[in-house]
Amino acid sequence: MGAMDDVDRLDALARMLDHALTRGFESALADRSTTSAEFVVLSVLGRADAPLTWEALEARLPAGYGAARATEAWEGLEAAGWAGEVDHEHVATDAGLTALEELHAEIESLHDRARAGVADGDYAIAVGVLQEMLANLED
């Protein structure tokens, strides 16, 4: 009997799934000696059409990323050779873009593992139910 066999509340199961996916991704980050903050900054750089000034980079970060957290993440990326500064603008390096692609592949792999054995129709129903429940709670 597993730890979730007696859990029948959808919110608890959703949190458990989220925690399991998060642990898996944190493990993938640790395998590459990087952090979630570095992943976020690298993602911003990877999506950028052109090099970014520091101010533009900070403006594109999610809420909660203060200057200290952004600077620490930048320093880690730069030390790893995943990001660099050219003419006072910030870019992801080729190595950084490769790492980002690998991390996105890891995310897909985690989701595929989570969906293993779940029929497409059942998955679609589950997604629909969760979307409806969220809509019910949004005002």
C-alpha positions as CSV (number, residue, x, y, z in Angstrom):
1,M,0.0,0.0,0.0
2,G,1.5,3.3,-1.1
3,A,1.5,6.6,0.7
4,M,-1.2,8.0,-1.5
5,D,-3.5,5.0,-1.4
6,D,-5.6,6.6,1.4
7,V,-5.5,10.1,-0.2
8,D,-8.8,11.0,-2.0
9,R,-8.7,14.8,-2.0
10,L,-7.8,16.1,-5.4
11,D,-5.9,19.1,-3.9
12,A,-3.7,16.8,-1.9
13,L,-3.0,14.6,-4.9
14,A,-2.3,17.6,-7.1
15,R,0.2,18.9,-4.4
16,M,1.8,15.5,-4.2
17,L,2.2,15.3,-8.0
18,D,3.6,18.9,-8.1
19,H,6.2,17.9,-5.3
20,A,7.2,14.8,-7.2
21,L,7.7,16.7,-10.4
22,T,9.6,19.4,-8.6
23,R,11.9,16.9,-6.9
24,G,12.6,15.3,-10.2
25,F,13.5,18.6,-11.8
26,E,15.6,19.7,-8.9
27,S,17.5,16.4,-9.2
28,A,18.1,17.2,-12.9
29,L,19.3,20.7,-12.0
30,A,21.6,19.3,-9.3
31,D,23.0,16.8,-11.9
32,R,24.1,19.8,-13.9
33,S,25.3,21.7,-10.8
34,T,22.8,24.5,-11.4
35,T,19.9,26.0,-9.5
36,S,16.3,26.8,-10.3
37,A,17.1,30.6,-10.2
38,E,19.9,30.0,-12.8
39,F,17.4,28.0,-14.9
40,V,14.9,30.9,-14.8
41,V,17.6,33.5,-15.9
42,L,18.9,31.2,-18.6
43,S,15.4,30.7,-19.9
44,V,14.9,34.4,-20.1
45,L,18.2,34.7,-22.0
46,G,17.3,31.8,-24.2
47,R,14.0,33.3,-25.3
48,A,15.5,36.7,-26.0
49,D,15.7,37.8,-29.6
50,A,18.8,39.8,-28.9
51,P,21.3,40.4,-26.1
52,L,19.7,42.1,-23.1
53,T,20.9,44.9,-20.9
54,W,20.9,44.1,-17.2
55,E,17.8,46.2,-16.7
56,A,15.9,44.4,-19.5
57,L,16.9,41.0,-18.1
58,E,15.7,41.9,-14.6
59,A,12.4,43.3,-16.1
60,R,11.7,39.9,-17.7
61,L,12.2,37.9,-14.5
62,P,9.2,36.6,-12.6
63,A,8.0,38.5,-9.5
64,G,10.2,37.8,-6.5
65,Y,13.5,37.8,-8.3
66,G,15.3,40.7,-6.7
67,A,18.6,42.1,-7.7
68,A,20.6,39.9,-5.3
69,R,18.9,36.7,-6.5
70,A,19.3,37.7,-10.2
71,T,23.0,38.6,-9.7
72,E,23.7,35.4,-7.9
73,A,22.1,33.4,-10.7
74,W,23.9,35.4,-13.3
75,E,27.3,34.7,-11.6
76,G,26.6,31.0,-11.5
77,L,25.7,31.0,-15.2
78,E,28.7,33.0,-16.1
79,A,31.0,30.7,-14.1
80,A,29.5,27.7,-15.8
81,G,30.1,29.2,-19.2
82,W,26.4,29.2,-19.9
83,A,26.0,33.0,-20.1
84,G,28.3,35.9,-21.0
85,E,28.4,39.6,-21.3
86,V,29.1,41.2,-24.7
87,D,29.3,45.0,-24.9
88,H,27.5,45.4,-21.6
89,E,24.7,43.1,-22.8
90,H,23.8,39.7,-21.5
91,V,23.5,36.5,-23.6
92,A,23.2,32.8,-23.3
93,T,26.2,31.0,-24.7
94,D,26.0,28.0,-27.1
95,A,26.7,25.8,-24.1
96,G,24.0,27.5,-22.1
97,L,21.5,27.1,-24.9
98,T,22.4,23.4,-25.1
99,A,22.0,23.0,-21.3
100,L,18.6,24.8,-21.5
101,E,17.5,22.4,-24.3
102,E,18.6,19.4,-22.2
103,L,16.7,20.8,-19.2
104,H,13.5,21.3,-21.2
105,A,13.9,17.7,-22.5
106,E,14.2,16.6,-18.8
107,I,10.9,18.4,-18.0
108,E,9.2,16.6,-20.9
109,S,10.7,13.3,-19.7
110,L,9.3,13.9,-16.2
111,H,5.9,14.6,-17.6
112,D,6.0,11.6,-19.8
113,R,7.0,9.4,-16.8
114,A,4.1,10.9,-14.8
115,R,1.6,10.1,-17.7
116,A,2.9,6.5,-18.2
117,G,0.0,4.1,-18.2
118,V,-2.6,6.9,-18.3
119,A,-4.8,6.7,-21.4
120,D,-5.0,9.9,-23.5
121,G,-8.8,10.1,-22.8
122,D,-8.3,9.8,-19.1
123,Y,-5.6,12.4,-19.2
124,A,-7.8,14.8,-21.1
125,I,-10.6,14.3,-18.6
126,A,-8.3,14.9,-15.7
127,V,-7.0,18.2,-17.3
128,G,-10.6,19.3,-18.0
129,V,-11.7,18.6,-14.4
130,L,-8.8,20.5,-13.0
131,Q,-9.4,23.4,-15.3
132,E,-13.1,23.5,-14.4
133,M,-12.3,23.4,-10.7
134,L,-9.8,26.3,-11.1
135,A,-12.4,28.3,-13.1
136,N,-14.9,27.7,-10.3
137,L,-12.6,29.3,-7.8
138,E,-11.5,32.3,-9.9
139,D,-13.6,35.4,-9.5
